[in-house]
Amino acid sequence: MRICRSVLVGLLLAAVAVAAQSHVVAWGGWTPITLASGQQLKVRSIIIDGRAKEYSTGEVHQVTEKLWVVRRAFRINNALPQDGSKRPQWAWQLGGWVTVSSATGRISELNLPDFDAHASQVSWFQDYAAYCGATEDGSVHYMVVFQLGKRKPVLQKELYGQSCAAPQWERDPNRVSFEPAGGAKVSFLVHDGSAELQSSR
């Protein structure tokens, strides 16, 4: 009997320890803002354990029970040295994508290869991100599929055009389609960490 009680107490303590390691992730209410460029959008806070940590914009994609991805928005001090004001002049800007983990309570920057903060429209499916990106100087554009946890893109194929709308995902089998502006639609089968050209029309 004592052994059973000891086992039960041990299990309860283990459950409490596991629960203590989890964090509560929530999202604040939407607030309309105007970017420094003049573009208008809505942002909301990312709240972890009751405290606002960052701001985000757009739809949140839940990858697992404890992991989300979302695009970050932030404020930067836009004051000039000659303004003579010691108070910051905040201006909103769009950032890149971040992961939000309830397991660790951390918000981490997500480095998407060739992501263009001004033009790339990311489409998420499972733990894959698909988008059209470009090199830093904008001289070469790519169709990109990136999988969380990987160093290199699953797909990085040159795009014959300068932009595309958000890629479209399908499942069974997993397929992503890119439609470059003024170009033909291109589809790839995505499986086992690789992408295979399926069609071009």
Sequence and secondary structure as in RCSB ss.txt:
>XXXX:A:sequence
MRICRSVLVGLLLAAVAVAAQSHVVAWGGWTPITLASGQQLKVRSIIIDGRAKEYSTGEVHQVTEKLWVVRRAFR
INNALPQDGSKRPQWAWQLGGWVTVSSATGRISELNLPDFDAHASQVSWFQDYAAYCGATEDGSVHYMVVFQLGK
RKPVLQKELYGQSCAAPQWERDPNRVSFEPAGGAKVSFLVHDGSAELQSSR
>XXXX:A:secstr
 HHHHHHHHHHHHHHHHHHHH   EEE   EEEEBTTS EEEEEEEEETTEEEEEEEEEEEEEETTEEEEEEEEE
EE   GGG  SS  EEEEEEEEEEEETTT  EEEE  TT  TTT   EEETTEEEEEEE TTSS EEEEEEETT 
SS SEEEE SSS B   EEETTTTEEEE BTTS  EEEEEETTEEEEEEE 
